[in-house]
């Protein structure tokens, strides 16, 4: 077996996550995220209360949508925090999976919230209710202003996780615009059912994001191949390295957001006559440059090696 220079036995040490820039960049991202989280949580509460007082289901739905922003920002904070914590002899991967478990829980809770909103929308279709337009408009406008401020906080971030949170905030800003449009439609036409229509639309956005969040979390927990990795193409790249005649027992999985791992057996004609270090270096460099995989465990063996157990 051949491993990297920093290996211990059959495996490399715990992976080091790719930092979102310098330590100063990370500190700035941390401050931006906390500021955005505080602002978003405050507005979510304000929209929930304002929606209740104004009897606007779409405004309460927007408050529910803001929970997806809070979840995304919270997960980004978790990722930044745990990326700085060292692994230990009990948790050799560190605490990276905490982010994934949190994502799974958040996704399930958001699906539950969406179900409640859809039920309320159904009741509104059956029995339309009056909406206090002034209160709804003021709260939605405040929410939109807060989202625009949050976008300003996050637009210069360095972390990929923070950029993902930025997309959530942009989506919520569009939802706030939708609530304002709904208020305008009711004021001009008196069609109060538009409030329920908007609630359904916003719930749809939440459901799509939540299903994706749950699916991605489950994929990580099941150690599925990362979405950006074409396993056939990856295997072909490994086989293209001079000296490699076969690849088997190939596995690729996600440890946490942006941290990917691979294990594989490389078959060579005769390890004693091959430049094993050169082969290993070429394969590892290609895996990192083309697929972003920086945690690898690779075994080099001869064509006549007698395997114990099945070969996949």
Secondary structure by P-SEA (a helix, b strand, c coil): ccccccccccccccccccccccaaaaaaaaaaaaaaaaaaaaaaaaaaaaaaaaccaaaaaaaaaaaaaaaaaaaaaaaaaaaaccccccccccccaaaaaaaaaaaaaaaaaaaaaaaaaaaaaabbbbbaaaaaaaaaaaaaaaaaaaaaaccccccaaaaaaaaaaaaaaaaaaaaaaaaaaaaaccccaaaaaaaaaaaaaaaaaaaaaaaaaaaaaacccccccaaaaaaaaaaacccccccccbbbbbccccbbbbbbbbbcccccccaaaaaaaaaaaaaaacccccbbbbbbbccccccccccc
